[in-house]
Amino acid sequence: MGLEELQKMFLPVGCGPGKCPTATRWRAIQGPPVSLGNPPDLVAYSGTHYRKYMNVLQKARRQAARGLTLIELVVVLAILVALVGLVLAFFPGLLSRASRSTSASSIQDVARAVQINYTTALTYGTGYDSLLDTGATVLFSKLAPPSSAQMGTYGLTGNDVSALSALGITSYRHLDTNIVNDATFNVSAALPITLANGLQVAVIDNPAVQATLRGNYVTADSPEYIVFGLNKLASIVGGNQMLQDAPVRAGANALENPTTSYQRYGLVFLVDGLGAARRARFVGACAFTGAGITTAEGDLQQYYAN
């Protein structure tokens, strides 16, 4: 409310700047006419009207500065939630696409960090998840079924152990399937097991996934795609290492919920060759999704397919 409106509200009819008749001037309740000086036209009016004038003026100032009330804020938030709901309704695959995009980026980051660690420290690290149940004979039961269907187990030979040891991989940790409401965060065994001849490891046996992982590399005899899970207890995680934490994948559906499905990223090592010539090499990282094992390229393909 402006000054002119307040003057019209409290001055007598016919009064204005310089033309308020003397006979109609208002008197203070006690004493002669009072001049406030600002505004100069409100020269003589009762103390009662002065208080009303000041109360209205202060109220107008408070209303201008008070901001939103709680009710107004709740209404605004409700409108925003409704708008988000409308947007998601028009883009039903938005959550899935966001998950694929983030997963592809994380897979590349993990692979890059592991490779840089080998370049600087001449080791790929050790103490990864075996992706096997505590008994070490079967795959971890909390892997997403579409992913575990593309995997199997393989018994290490002495030459396999030597090939992995040359890359710094000397131990792994089995996974506890009995932990309630957790398939990812704290399922890794505290004590690692040293790799040895005859121990079982998880391998990827799906030809399409194998082809994506190896790219243009031509394998030698008896190739095995051994896969480990990157956990927070691995030697390349924490402290001054390349990775400060082992990332967990943000899934897009019930099959990718980390409390019911293993959602850490995998590291794949291709072991091939015969006898003492058997060698191991890092071929990339992967994710265990509700659509199967995917690489960064696979996640991007699914992202654009949706």
URWO-V994616 format. One record per pair of residues at least 12 apart in sequence whose C-alpha atoms are under 10 Angstrom apart, sorted by sequence separation. I is the first residue (numbers start at 1). J is the second residue. If there is no record, write none. Layout:
i = [I I]
j = [J J]
This chain:
i = [4 12 32 33 34 131 139 175 176 213 232 233 234 251 269 270 271 284 286 287 11 12 32 33 34 139 174 175 176 232 233 249 250 268 269 270 286 11 12 36 138 139 173 174 175 210 231 232 248 249 250 268 269 270 11 138 173 174 175 210 230 231 232 248 249 267 268 269 26 27 28 29 30 137 138 172 173 174 209 230 231 232 247 248 249 267 268 269 25 26 27 28 29 30 131 136 137 172 173 174 229 230 231 247 248 267 268 25 26 27 28 29 137 173 174 230 246 247 266 267 268 25 26 27 28 29 172 173 174 205 206 246 266 267 24 25 26 27 28 171 172 173 204 205 265 266 267 20 24 25 26 28 132 171 172 173 203 204 205 265 266 17 18 19 20 22 28 131 170 171 172 202 203 204 264 265 266 17 18 20 26 170 171 172 202 203 204 264 265 17 18 20 170 171 201 202 203 263 264 265 16 17 18 169 170 171 201 202 203 262 263 15 16 169 170 201 202 262 263 15 174 201 202 261 262 266 261 266 172 261 266 11 165 265 11 164 7 10 11 232 256 257 11 12 142 161 162 229 230 231 255 256 257 7 11 140 141 142 161 162 229 230 231 255 256 7 10 139 140 141 142 160 161 162 229 230 231 255 256 3 10 139 140 141 142 160 161 228 229 230 253 254 255 136 140 141 158 159 160 161 228 229 230 251 252 253 11 126 136 158 159 160 161 227 228 229 249 251 252 10 126 134 135 136 156 157 158 227 228 229 248 249 251 9 10 124 125 132 133 134 135 142 143 156 157 158 226 227 228 249 124 126 128 130 131 132 133 134 135 142 143 155 156 157 158 188 192 226 227 228 10 123 124 125 126 127 128 129 130 131 132 133 134 141 142 155 156 157 191 192 225 226 227 10 123 124 125 126 127 128 129 130 131 132 133 134 140 155 156 157 188 190 225 226 227 9 122 123 124 125 126 127 128 129 130 131 132 133 134 154 155 156 187 188 189 224 225 226 122 123 124 125 126 127 128 129 130 131 132 133 154 155 156 186 188 224 225 226 6 7 122 123 125 126 127 128 129 153 154 155 185 186 224 225 6 121 126 127 153 154 155 184 185 186 223 224 225 6 152 153 154 155 223 224 118 152 153 154 222 223 224 6 118 152 153 154 221 222 223 6 151 152 153 219 220 221 222 223 151 152 153 219 220 221 222 134 150 151 152 219 220 221 3 133 134 148 150 151 152 214 219 220 221 226 1 2 133 134 148 149 150 151 173 213 214 223 225 227 230 1 148 149 150 172 173 213 214 222 223 224 225 226 229 131 147 148 149 150 172 213 220 221 223 225 227 228 229 1 2 129 130 150 173 210 220 225 227 228 229 1 129 130 147 150 220 227 229 1 128 129 173 210 127 139 173 185 127 130 137 138 139 140 164 172 185 1 127 129 130 136 137 138 139 171 185 127 128 136 137 138 139 160 184 204 127 128 136 137 184 203 204 126 127 136 169 202 203 204 217 127 203 214 126 127 132 156 214 215 132 213 214 130 131 132 154 156 213 214 130 131 154 212 213 129 130 131 154 212 213 129 130 153 184 185 210 213 151 152 153 183 184 185 151 182 183 184 187 151 182 183 184 181 182 183 184 185 209 181 182 183 184 185 180 181 182 183 184 185 179 180 181 182 183 184 183 213 212 213 209 212 213 209 212 213 209 212 206 209 212 175 206 204 209 130 131 132 130 131 129 130 131 128 129 130 131 128 129 130 127 128 129 126 127 128 129 167 127 128 129 126 127 128 129 125 127 128 129 164 127 128 164 126 127 128 163 164 126 127 128 163 125 126 127 146 163 125 126 144 145 161 124 125 144 160 123 124 125 143 144 159 160 167 123 142 143 144 159 160 163 166 167 144 159 160 162 163 164 166 167 143 159 160 163 164 165 166 167 142 144 145 159 160 162 163 164 142 143 144 158 159 161 162 163 164 118 142 143 144 157 158 159 160 161 162 163 164 117 141 142 143 144 159 160 161 110 141 142 143 159 160 140 141 142 159 114 120 140 113 114 117 117 116 117 115 113 114 113 114 112 113 131 110 110 109 129 131 110 130 110 129 109 128 129 150 128 107 147 148 106 147 148 151 106 107 146 147 148 150 151 106 124 145 146 147 149 150 144 145 146 147 148 149 103 143 144 145 146 147 148 103 143 144 145 146 147 102 103 143 144 145 146 147 102 103 144 100 102 144 99 100 99 100 98 99 100 98 99 114 96 98 99 111 96 97 110 111 95 96 110 111 95 96 110 111 124 94 95 107 124 93 106 107 107 103 118 115 114 115 115 114 111 114 111 112 111 112 110 111 110 111 108 109 110 107 108 107 108 106 107 106 107 104 106 104 103 104 103 111 103 107 108 109 107 108 100 107 108 104 106 107 103 104 105 103 104 105 107 103 104 100 102 104 105 101 104 105 100 103 104 102 103 104 100 101 102 100 101 104 99 100 101 100 101 97 100 101 97 100 101 99 100 97 98 96 97 100 96 97 97 94 97 93 96 94 93 92]
j = [16 24 44 45 46 143 151 187 188 225 244 245 246 263 281 282 283 296 298 299 24 25 45 46 47 152 187 188 189 245 246 262 263 281 282 283 299 25 26 50 152 153 187 188 189 224 245 246 262 263 264 282 283 284 26 153 188 189 190 225 245 246 247 263 264 282 283 284 42 43 44 45 46 153 154 188 189 190 225 246 247 248 263 264 265 283 284 285 42 43 44 45 46 47 148 153 154 189 190 191 246 247 248 264 265 284 285 43 44 45 46 47 155 191 192 248 264 265 284 285 286 44 45 46 47 48 191 192 193 224 225 265 285 286 44 45 46 47 48 191 192 193 224 225 285 286 287 41 45 46 47 49 153 192 193 194 224 225 226 286 287 39 40 41 42 44 50 153 192 193 194 224 225 226 286 287 288 40 41 43 49 193 194 195 225 226 227 287 288 41 42 44 194 195 225 226 227 287 288 289 41 42 43 194 195 196 226 227 228 287 288 41 42 195 196 227 228 288 289 42 201 228 229 288 289 293 289 294 201 290 295 41 195 295 42 195 39 42 43 264 288 289 44 45 175 194 195 262 263 264 288 289 290 41 45 174 175 176 195 196 263 264 265 289 290 42 45 174 175 176 177 195 196 197 264 265 266 290 291 39 46 175 176 177 178 196 197 264 265 266 289 290 291 173 177 178 195 196 197 198 265 266 267 288 289 290 49 164 174 196 197 198 199 265 266 267 287 289 290 49 165 173 174 175 195 196 197 266 267 268 287 288 290 49 50 164 165 172 173 174 175 182 183 196 197 198 266 267 268 289 165 167 169 171 172 173 174 175 176 183 184 196 197 198 199 229 233 267 268 269 52 165 166 167 168 169 170 171 172 173 174 175 176 183 184 197 198 199 233 234 267 268 269 53 166 167 168 169 170 171 172 173 174 175 176 177 183 198 199 200 231 233 268 269 270 53 166 167 168 169 170 171 172 173 174 175 176 177 178 198 199 200 231 232 233 268 269 270 167 168 169 170 171 172 173 174 175 176 177 178 199 200 201 231 233 269 270 271 52 53 168 169 171 172 173 174 175 199 200 201 231 232 270 271 53 168 173 174 200 201 202 231 232 233 270 271 272 54 200 201 202 203 271 272 167 201 202 203 271 272 273 56 168 202 203 204 271 272 273 57 202 203 204 270 271 272 273 274 203 204 205 271 272 273 274 187 203 204 205 272 273 274 57 187 188 202 204 205 206 268 273 274 275 280 56 57 188 189 203 204 205 206 228 268 269 278 280 282 285 57 204 205 206 228 229 269 270 278 279 280 281 282 285 188 204 205 206 207 229 270 277 278 280 282 284 285 286 59 60 187 188 208 231 268 278 283 285 286 287 60 188 189 206 209 279 286 288 61 188 189 233 270 188 200 234 246 189 192 199 200 201 202 226 234 247 64 190 192 193 199 200 201 202 234 248 191 192 200 201 202 203 224 248 268 192 193 201 202 249 268 269 192 193 202 235 268 269 270 283 194 270 281 194 195 200 224 282 283 201 282 283 200 201 202 224 226 283 284 201 202 225 283 284 201 202 203 226 284 285 202 203 226 257 258 283 286 225 226 227 257 258 259 226 257 258 259 262 227 258 259 260 258 259 260 261 262 286 259 260 261 262 263 259 260 261 262 263 264 259 260 261 262 263 264 264 294 294 295 292 295 296 293 296 297 294 297 292 295 298 262 293 293 298 226 227 228 227 228 227 228 229 227 228 229 230 228 229 230 228 229 230 228 229 230 231 269 230 231 232 230 231 232 233 230 232 233 234 269 233 234 270 233 234 235 270 271 234 235 236 271 234 235 236 255 272 235 236 254 255 271 235 236 255 271 235 236 237 255 256 271 272 279 236 255 256 257 272 273 276 279 280 258 273 274 276 277 278 280 281 258 274 275 278 279 280 281 282 258 260 261 275 276 278 279 280 259 260 261 275 276 278 279 280 281 236 260 261 262 275 276 277 278 279 280 281 282 236 260 261 262 263 278 279 280 230 261 262 263 279 280 261 262 263 280 236 242 262 236 237 241 242 242 243 242 241 242 242 243 242 243 262 242 243 243 264 266 246 266 247 266 247 266 267 288 267 247 287 288 247 288 289 292 248 249 288 289 290 292 293 249 267 288 289 290 292 293 288 289 290 291 292 293 248 288 289 290 291 292 293 249 289 290 291 292 293 249 250 290 291 292 293 294 250 251 292 249 251 293 249 250 250 251 250 251 252 251 252 267 250 252 253 265 251 252 265 266 251 252 266 267 252 253 267 268 281 252 253 265 282 252 265 266 267 265 282 282 282 283 284 284 282 285 283 284 284 285 284 285 285 286 284 285 286 284 285 285 286 285 286 286 287 285 287 286 286 287 287 296 289 294 295 296 295 296 289 296 297 294 296 297 294 295 296 295 296 297 299 296 297 294 296 298 299 296 299 300 296 299 300 299 300 301 298 299 300 299 300 303 299 300 301 301 302 299 302 303 300 303 304 303 304 302 303 302 303 306 303 304 305 303 306 303 306 306 306 306]
